[in-house]
Amino acid sequence: MTNLVDAAKSGDKRATLIALRDILASTIQNCESGRDMASNTKRLMEVMAELEALPDPSQKKISKHDRLKAKHENR
């Protein structure tokens, strides 16, 4: 598990959200208060939505030129 403070200091939004997601999941798992569980679950869902909205760093970045070239070749 990535340290939340280190991730936040790095400025890496994805790493920070991942660390926050992991902390929230752990907090929910060990939670005994229904009210706290509800608010933490809502926040976890928000964090996960933010993560999904970020571009996937593992995907190769394709230039506009290469996209147009591939589109033309597929015709």
ABEGO torsion letter per residue (X at the ends): XBBAAAAAAAGBAAAAAAAAAAAAAAAAAABABAAAAAAAAAAAAAAAAAAAABBBAABBBBBAAAAAAAAAAAX
